[in-house]
Amino acid sequence: MAILAPFQPRFGAGIVVSPAAASANSAIGKGNKQIHFANLTSAVCYVSIGYSGLTASTADFPIPGNSTRVLSKDEDMTHVAYISAAGTTLHIIPGEGWI
């Protein structure tokens, strides 16, 4: 179980991606228990966390436009998948703790 502590990002590990109508994924590495997502535009984005080959769909977790979310993951999970029908910009950074 995660400790309720301020989010501590893994500096230098953040990525900026451009989710579009087709699902894509990015490697985030092992080891951290949470991932912070910042949706930087007004379009909704859907995300999923797992392993290589992962895809996202509108049945996955929504990140509303102009908002942030922290999601927990298994420490061994290595990839994040994302999709956005309208297109958006998403900043993703692993770490531990909550906002």
C-alpha positions in Angstrom: 0.0 0.0 0.0 1.3 3.4 -0.9 2.1 5.9 1.8 0.1 9.1 1.7 3.0 11.5 1.2 3.6 14.5 -1.1 4.4 13.4 -4.6 8.1 13.0 -5.2 8.8 12.9 -9.0 11.7 11.0 -10.4 13.4 14.0 -11.8 14.8 13.6 -15.3 12.3 10.8 -16.1 9.4 12.9 -17.3 8.2 12.7 -20.9 5.9 14.8 -23.0 3.7 12.9 -25.5 1.0 13.9 -28.0 -1.9 11.4 -27.7 -4.0 11.2 -30.9 -6.9 9.1 -32.3 -4.7 6.0 -32.5 -3.4 4.5 -29.3 0.4 4.8 -28.6 2.6 3.9 -25.7 5.8 4.9 -24.1 8.3 3.3 -21.7 8.4 4.7 -18.2 10.7 2.1 -16.6 10.3 0.0 -13.4 10.6 0.9 -9.8 8.2 3.7 -9.0 4.7 3.2 -7.5 2.9 6.2 -8.9 2.7 8.1 -12.2 1.7 11.8 -12.4 -0.2 12.8 -15.5 -0.7 16.4 -16.5 -3.0 17.0 -19.4 -1.9 20.3 -20.8 -4.7 21.1 -23.2 -8.6 21.1 -23.1 -9.1 17.7 -24.7 -9.7 14.5 -22.6 -7.1 11.8 -22.8 -7.4 8.1 -21.7 -4.5 6.2 -20.2 -3.6 2.7 -19.2 -0.5 1.4 -17.3 1.0 -2.0 -18.0 3.7 -3.7 -20.0 5.2 -3.6 -23.5 2.6 -3.8 -26.3 0.0 -2.0 -24.2 -2.9 -0.1 -25.9 -5.4 2.4 -24.5 -9.0 3.0 -25.3 -11.9 5.1 -24.1 -12.7 2.3 -21.7 -9.5 3.2 -19.8 -8.8 5.9 -17.2 -9.8 9.5 -18.4 -7.5 12.4 -17.7 -9.8 15.5 -18.2 -8.4 18.5 -20.1 -6.3 21.0 -18.2 -6.0 18.7 -15.2 -3.6 16.4 -13.3 -4.0 12.9 -11.8 -1.7 10.5 -9.9 -2.3 6.8 -10.5 -0.7 3.9 -8.7 1.0 1.0 -10.5 2.8 -2.2 -9.8 6.5 -1.4 -9.5 7.3 -3.9 -12.3 5.0 -2.2 -14.9 7.0 -0.5 -17.6 4.7 1.3 -20.1 1.9 3.8 -20.3 -0.6 3.8 -23.2 -2.6 6.9 -24.2 -5.3 8.0 -26.7 -7.2 11.2 -27.4 -9.7 11.5 -30.2 -9.3 15.3 -30.3 -5.5 15.2 -29.7 -3.8 16.7 -26.7 -0.4 17.1 -25.0 0.3 15.0 -21.9 3.2 15.2 -19.5 4.0 11.9 -17.7 6.4 11.5 -14.8 6.9 8.5 -12.5 7.5 9.0 -8.8 6.0 8.2 -5.4 3.4 9.8 -3.3 0.3 11.9 -3.9 -0.6 15.5 -4.8 
